[in-house]
Amino acid sequence: MATYPYTPVTGKLKFLLQKIRSTGIPPKLSAAHLKTLGFNSSNDPSMIGVMKFIGLVDGSGIPTPLWSEYRGQTHRAVLGKAIKQGYSDLFALYPDANSRSLADLTHVFSTSSTGGEQVIKQTVGTFKALVDEAHFPSADTVSANILSTGPLHTPAAPSMAPTLPAQNTGASPPHPAVHIDIQIHISPESSSEQIDKIFESMAKHLYGSKTATA
């Protein structure tokens, strides 16, 4: 299982993330760069390890493409994705790790660390501070997104209505077939002659047929 990062200054993670979005991209995230952003405490450089763990910078502290992506309007969703990638073992165990209780998180982090109680507390606090700045789609949202990728409508069942044949003059590609659904409401009081006239009219206009005259 992964060794999870922690920082004693969990409350400053929010402000560092804000600085990442609002300032230029540095050649390297270093203790010196943190000082230019106003993070002058001796414990502040520990936040660099957290940024490495979630992939905003690489092992050398150089900003990754994820850093640039995080500067956009969907920064909370981007951070959520970064957290799930960094804490992949935790999310494999608890897919809803971002909403798990302190007791659950403390138990998991305790099994992957040789640190004492204070270290575990800071490890949990680091994770929770990151989660508070991120967005994680719910299971319902994911299901809705999957469903929305399907067809916009269900094809209609085959109909018994006539289909006009495509006409092909030879000079151009055939026209697409046109499907027409026709509903006819005939009064029960109609005579046989009237009903015959209705169908004769349909044959004439739909198929161009001519009925024989007596």
C-alpha positions in Angstrom: 0.0 0.0 0.0 1.2 3.5 -0.7 2.9 5.7 1.9 0.6 8.7 2.2 2.0 12.2 2.5 1.2 14.7 5.2 1.8 18.3 6.1 1.6 19.9 9.6 0.1 23.0 7.9 -3.0 21.4 6.5 -4.9 24.7 6.8 -2.5 26.3 4.2 -3.2 23.8 1.5 -6.3 25.7 0.5 -4.3 28.9 0.0 -1.5 27.2 -1.9 -4.1 25.7 -4.3 -5.6 29.2 -4.7 -2.1 30.6 -5.5 -1.6 27.8 -8.1 -4.7 29.0 -9.9 -4.1 32.7 -9.6 -0.3 33.1 -10.2 2.0 32.2 -13.1 3.4 28.7 -13.6 6.8 28.5 -12.0 9.7 26.5 -13.5 9.8 24.5 -10.3 7.7 24.4 -7.1 10.4 24.9 -4.5 10.8 26.3 -1.0 12.1 29.4 -2.5 9.1 29.8 -4.7 6.8 29.2 -1.8 8.4 32.1 0.0 7.6 34.4 -3.0 4.0 33.3 -2.5 4.0 34.2 1.2 4.6 30.8 2.7 7.6 31.5 5.0 7.1 28.9 7.7 9.7 26.2 8.1 6.9 23.6 7.8 5.5 25.1 4.5 7.8 23.1 2.2 6.1 19.9 3.3 3.2 20.9 1.1 5.5 20.3 -1.9 5.4 16.6 -1.2 1.6 16.6 -1.2 1.6 18.3 -4.6 3.9 15.6 -5.9 1.7 12.9 -4.5 -1.4 14.1 -6.4 0.6 14.8 -9.6 0.5 18.6 -9.8 4.3 18.5 -9.9 6.6 15.7 -10.8 9.3 14.1 -8.6 11.6 17.1 -9.2 8.9 19.6 -8.4 8.4 20.7 -12.0 4.7 21.5 -12.8 3.0 18.8 -14.8 0.2 19.3 -17.4 -2.2 18.7 -14.6 -1.1 21.9 -13.0 -2.1 23.8 -16.1 -5.4 21.9 -16.2 -6.1 22.8 -12.6 -5.9 26.5 -13.5 -9.1 26.3 -15.5 -12.8 26.7 -14.6 -13.2 23.0 -13.7 -10.4 23.1 -11.2 -12.4 21.3 -8.5 -13.2 18.4 -10.7 -9.5 18.3 -11.9 -8.4 18.2 -8.3 -10.8 15.4 -7.5 -9.3 13.4 -10.4 -5.8 14.1 -9.1 -6.7 13.0 -5.6 -8.2 9.8 -6.9 -5.1 9.1 -8.9 -2.7 9.8 -6.0 -4.8 8.0 -3.4 -5.7 5.2 -5.8 -5.1 2.5 -3.2 -7.4 4.2 -0.8 -10.1 4.6 -3.4 -9.7 1.0 -4.4 -10.6 0.1 -0.9 -13.3 2.7 -0.4 -14.6 4.1 -3.7 -16.3 6.8 -1.6 -13.1 7.6 0.4 -13.7 11.3 0.0 -16.8 11.0 2.2 -15.6 8.4 4.6 -15.5 9.1 8.4 -12.3 10.1 10.2 -12.4 6.7 12.0 -12.3 4.8 8.6 -9.5 7.1 7.2 -7.5 6.8 10.4 -7.6 3.1 10.3 -6.4 2.9 6.7 -3.6 5.4 7.1 -2.5 3.7 10.4 -1.9 0.4 8.6 0.3 2.0 6.0 2.4 4.2 8.3 5.0 3.7 11.0 4.4 7.1 12.3 2.8 7.9 15.6 -0.6 9.3 16.5 0.3 12.8 15.5 1.5 11.8 12.1 -1.6 9.8 11.4 -3.8 12.7 12.4 -1.9 15.0 10.1 -2.1 12.4 7.3 -5.9 12.3 7.7 -6.0 16.1 7.9 -4.0 16.5 4.7 -6.4 14.2 2.8 -9.5 15.9 4.2 -8.1 19.4 3.4 -7.5 18.3 -0.3 -11.0 16.8 -0.5 -12.6 20.0 0.8 -11.3 21.8 -2.3 -12.3 19.1 -4.8 -15.3 17.8 -6.5 -16.2 14.1 -6.8 -19.1 13.0 -9.0 -21.7 11.0 -7.1 -22.7 7.5 -8.3 -26.0 8.9 -9.5 -24.2 11.5 -11.6 -21.9 8.9 -13.1 -24.9 6.7 -14.0 -26.7 9.7 -15.6 -23.6 10.5 -17.7 -23.4 6.9 -18.9 -27.1 6.8 -19.8 -26.8 10.2 -21.6 -24.3 8.7 -24.0 -27.0 6.3 -25.4 -29.4 6.9 -28.2 -31.6 9.9 -27.9 -34.7 7.9 -28.5 -35.9 4.3 -28.9 -36.7 3.3 -32.5 -40.4 2.9 -33.1 -41.7 -0.6 -33.6 -42.3 -1.7 -37.2 -45.6 -0.4 -38.6 -48.0 -1.9 -41.0 -48.4 1.5 -42.8 -47.3 1.6 -46.4 -43.8 2.7 -47.3 -43.4 4.7 -50.5 -40.7 3.2 -52.7 -37.6 5.3 -53.5 -37.6 6.8 -57.0 -34.5 6.5 -59.1 -34.3 8.4 -62.4 -30.9 7.2 -63.1 -29.5 10.7 -63.2 -29.1 11.0 -59.4 -28.8 8.8 -56.4 -32.1 7.3 -55.2 -34.2 9.3 -52.8 -34.4 8.0 -49.3 -37.6 6.0 -48.5 -40.3 7.9 -46.7 -42.2 6.2 -43.9 -45.7 7.4 -43.3 -48.1 6.3 -40.5 -51.8 6.9 -41.3 -54.6 6.5 -38.9 -58.2 6.3 -40.3 -61.2 6.7 -38.1 -64.4 5.3 -39.8 -67.7 5.9 -38.2 -69.7 2.7 -37.4 -72.6 4.2 -39.3 -70.6 4.4 -42.6 -72.0 2.3 -45.4 -69.9 -0.3 -47.3 -69.9 2.0 -50.3 -68.4 4.9 -48.3 -65.8 2.6 -46.8 -64.8 1.4 -50.3 -64.5 5.0 -51.5 -62.1 5.8 -48.6 -59.8 3.0 -49.6 -60.1 3.8 -53.3 -59.0 7.3 -52.5 -56.0 6.1 -50.4 -54.9 3.8 -53.3 -55.2 6.7 -55.7 -53.2 9.2 -53.7 -50.6 6.9 -52.2 -49.9 4.5 -55.1 -51.3 6.4 -58.0 -53.7 3.5 -58.7 -56.8 3.9 -60.8 -59.9 1.8 -60.0 -61.8 0.2 -62.7 -65.0 1.8 -63.6 -68.1 -0.3 -64.1 
